[in-house]
Amino acid sequence: MHLGYFNCHTNAESVRVITTDARLFEGILEGFDNSTNIILSSCYEHIIYEEEDEENQAIPLGVYFMRGGNVVCIGETSGDVDFTKMKGTLKGTKNPL
């Protein structure tokens, strides 16, 4: 797809995205289109474990293109969240709600 179809942001906004397979991503929204396809830069995938003895992970992905059909929820971040201390699950997966 040609990037000319994307609305590109001049004011970069940090967002969090939850996908249909219950994965949690955080990055800077660089662009989007009418199908909710999105481009994130400085993207991380956060993996949150339910058990206290397991250490949560933040996997750096860099620039990440996400298909709109996989996006469930996207929203601006409103401050720092310490994902290392968060515990819980989302529909039986390793990610928080």
Backbone bond lengths (Angstrom), bond angles and torsions (degrees), N, CA, C in turn:
res aa  C-N    CA-C-N  psi(-1)  N-CA   C-N-CA  omega(-1)  CA-C   N-CA-C  phi
1 M - - - 1.443 - - 1.520 108.94 -
2 H 1.292 116.21 135.88 1.466 122.30 178.67 1.520 109.10 -74.66
3 L 1.338 117.11 135.02 1.463 120.87 -177.12 1.515 112.92 -66.32
4 G 1.329 118.26 -11.62 1.450 120.75 177.28 1.518 112.35 -63.85
5 Y 1.317 118.61 -19.05 1.455 122.61 178.39 1.522 112.67 -80.66
6 F 1.309 117.22 -10.37 1.456 121.81 -176.52 1.518 111.29 -93.14
7 N 1.327 115.76 143.21 1.457 121.39 169.04 1.517 106.25 -83.38
8 C 1.308 117.23 118.92 1.464 120.95 -177.35 1.518 109.82 -102.88
9 H 1.308 116.00 137.67 1.455 122.21 -179.05 1.512 109.95 -86.06
10 T 1.325 116.09 135.93 1.459 119.96 170.56 1.522 109.55 -91.41
11 N 1.331 117.32 -29.33 1.465 121.99 174.96 1.518 107.54 -100.39
12 A 1.317 116.32 101.75 1.465 120.82 -176.85 1.527 110.06 -64.60
13 E 1.336 115.34 133.74 1.462 121.89 179.52 1.517 109.21 -121.95
14 S 1.319 115.91 134.17 1.451 120.47 176.40 1.522 108.52 -81.76
15 V 1.342 116.18 130.57 1.464 121.29 -177.14 1.521 110.38 -132.35
16 R 1.337 115.20 160.69 1.466 122.51 170.30 1.515 107.25 -117.40
17 V 1.338 115.82 142.02 1.457 121.96 -177.09 1.520 108.95 -129.16
18 I 1.336 116.64 132.71 1.462 122.30 170.95 1.518 106.74 -109.36
19 T 1.328 116.69 133.10 1.457 121.59 -176.59 1.523 111.19 -103.92
20 T 1.334 115.79 171.32 1.467 121.40 -177.59 1.521 112.39 -62.48
21 D 1.328 117.60 -25.30 1.461 119.98 177.49 1.534 111.48 -95.57
22 A 1.358 115.89 20.88 1.471 124.28 173.10 1.523 113.65 64.28
23 R 1.319 116.83 34.15 1.461 120.34 174.62 1.522 108.91 -96.13
24 L 1.333 116.90 150.96 1.457 123.20 -176.75 1.527 109.27 -116.78
25 F 1.330 115.98 122.47 1.461 122.51 179.73 1.516 109.17 -120.75
26 E 1.331 115.67 151.43 1.458 121.88 175.16 1.513 107.95 -139.22
27 G 1.332 116.33 134.38 1.456 120.49 179.42 1.512 110.97 -173.34
28 I 1.318 115.48 -173.50 1.457 121.91 179.87 1.520 108.39 -97.60
29 L 1.326 116.09 122.75 1.456 121.61 -179.16 1.521 109.34 -71.77
30 E 1.327 115.88 115.06 1.464 121.73 -178.83 1.517 112.25 -99.96
31 G 1.342 117.12 -26.44 1.452 119.35 -179.84 1.510 111.73 -173.94
32 F 1.347 115.46 163.47 1.457 122.00 178.74 1.521 108.75 -157.04
33 D 1.330 116.64 166.48 1.461 120.67 175.99 1.525 109.89 -133.30
34 N 1.334 116.93 -174.35 1.465 121.64 -176.69 1.521 113.17 -67.14
35 S 1.322 118.36 -18.36 1.466 122.02 178.63 1.529 112.28 -93.28
36 T 1.316 116.94 8.48 1.462 124.69 -177.67 1.524 112.39 65.96
37 N 1.335 117.98 18.27 1.462 119.45 167.58 1.520 106.22 -64.01
38 I 1.321 117.43 136.24 1.460 119.67 -177.07 1.522 111.08 -132.10
39 I 1.325 114.55 153.91 1.461 122.73 174.17 1.518 107.14 -117.60
40 L 1.338 116.17 123.60 1.459 122.36 176.83 1.521 109.00 -114.97
41 S 1.320 116.26 137.50 1.464 120.10 171.73 1.527 107.66 -110.33
42 S 1.312 116.51 163.69 1.472 122.16 -176.95 1.522 110.03 48.35
43 C 1.316 116.11 44.11 1.461 122.66 -172.87 1.531 111.41 -85.44
44 Y 1.324 114.63 140.95 1.469 123.27 174.14 1.517 108.47 -128.19
45 E 1.328 116.04 142.91 1.457 120.31 168.17 1.520 106.99 -101.03
46 H 1.325 116.85 127.00 1.459 121.86 179.20 1.516 108.97 -99.51
47 I 1.318 115.87 125.95 1.461 122.08 176.22 1.520 106.98 -112.77
48 I 1.338 114.79 117.86 1.461 121.88 -176.22 1.525 108.31 -109.09
49 Y 1.320 115.88 122.93 1.458 120.99 -179.37 1.520 110.84 -95.19
50 E 1.312 116.14 146.27 1.460 122.02 -178.58 1.522 111.62 -77.60
51 E 1.307 117.19 -36.16 1.462 122.01 -175.50 1.524 110.91 -76.94
52 E 1.323 116.31 140.64 1.463 122.26 -179.97 1.527 112.53 -65.43
53 D 1.339 118.11 -29.29 1.458 120.68 -175.81 1.526 112.95 -83.75
54 E 1.324 118.36 -4.12 1.457 121.22 178.51 1.530 109.56 -101.56
55 E 1.335 115.88 138.98 1.457 121.19 -178.27 1.524 110.13 -92.11
56 N 1.332 116.93 129.21 1.456 121.85 178.23 1.524 110.45 -63.40
57 Q 1.330 116.21 157.75 1.457 120.96 -176.86 1.520 110.92 -125.72
58 A 1.326 115.79 147.53 1.459 123.67 169.61 1.526 105.88 -124.11
59 I 1.315 116.68 108.44 1.462 121.71 -175.63 1.524 108.99 -96.85
60 P 1.343 118.71 115.78 1.465 120.35 179.40 1.527 111.01 -72.17
61 L 1.338 116.67 130.78 1.462 122.08 -178.52 1.522 112.54 -116.02
62 G 1.320 118.69 -15.33 1.462 121.59 -178.10 1.524 110.74 75.14
63 V 1.336 117.15 -132.01 1.469 121.42 176.93 1.521 107.92 -81.95
64 Y 1.341 116.40 130.95 1.452 121.08 -173.08 1.521 109.34 -135.98
65 F 1.320 116.43 128.62 1.458 122.97 176.77 1.519 108.20 -102.35
66 M 1.329 117.42 128.19 1.456 121.72 -177.09 1.528 109.77 -122.46
67 R 1.331 116.36 129.03 1.461 120.63 178.37 1.522 110.51 -72.14
68 G 1.316 115.67 140.91 1.454 121.36 -176.78 1.516 113.78 -61.27
69 G 1.331 117.41 -31.85 1.454 120.83 179.21 1.518 113.26 -65.93
70 N 1.320 117.12 -16.23 1.467 121.66 179.32 1.520 112.97 -95.50
71 V 1.334 117.25 -9.98 1.463 121.32 -175.79 1.526 109.90 -88.10
72 V 1.333 116.43 124.11 1.464 121.93 175.70 1.516 109.82 -96.99
73 C 1.320 116.17 -45.83 1.458 121.30 -173.86 1.522 109.08 -146.89
74 I 1.323 116.04 137.76 1.461 121.00 174.67 1.514 108.09 -138.65
75 G 1.335 116.53 135.05 1.458 119.72 -178.94 1.505 111.92 -154.53
76 E 1.327 114.68 155.55 1.460 120.47 177.79 1.526 110.16 -65.71
77 T 1.317 115.08 145.14 1.465 118.93 173.97 1.526 107.60 -83.54
78 S 1.300 116.39 143.08 1.466 120.20 -177.03 1.522 111.01 -118.70
79 G 1.299 116.82 34.40 1.456 120.12 179.71 1.511 111.30 136.48
80 D 1.306 113.86 174.67 1.458 119.08 -177.95 1.519 111.31 -79.47
81 V 1.317 115.37 135.53 1.462 122.71 174.33 1.520 106.39 -117.10
82 D 1.315 117.24 131.44 1.454 120.94 178.67 1.533 108.55 -86.56
83 F 1.339 115.66 93.11 1.457 120.77 -177.70 1.524 112.55 -68.54
84 T 1.331 117.52 -16.44 1.467 119.54 -179.89 1.525 111.51 -71.03
85 K 1.344 117.78 -24.16 1.461 121.28 -177.89 1.520 112.67 -100.15
86 M 1.327 117.81 -7.86 1.458 121.70 -177.47 1.524 110.31 -78.33
87 K 1.315 116.64 139.37 1.459 122.34 176.33 1.516 108.51 -134.69
88 G 1.326 117.56 150.67 1.450 120.78 177.95 1.518 111.26 143.11
89 T 1.331 115.61 -178.61 1.450 120.01 -178.80 1.518 110.75 -137.68
90 L 1.308 115.32 162.22 1.451 123.89 174.29 1.512 106.82 -125.34
91 K 1.335 116.54 105.63 1.468 121.79 179.91 1.523 112.37 54.50
92 G 1.308 117.47 43.61 1.455 121.53 175.66 1.520 114.45 76.81
93 T 1.331 118.12 11.80 1.464 120.98 178.32 1.515 109.42 -102.16
94 K 1.311 116.93 -171.95 1.458 121.43 -177.89 1.535 112.16 -95.88
95 N 1.322 118.39 16.70 1.459 120.49 -177.14 1.516 112.06 -118.52
96 P 1.358 116.28 151.39 1.466 121.11 -177.11 1.514 111.74 -82.62
97 L 1.296 115.27 163.25 1.455 120.98 172.12 1.491 108.50 -101.97
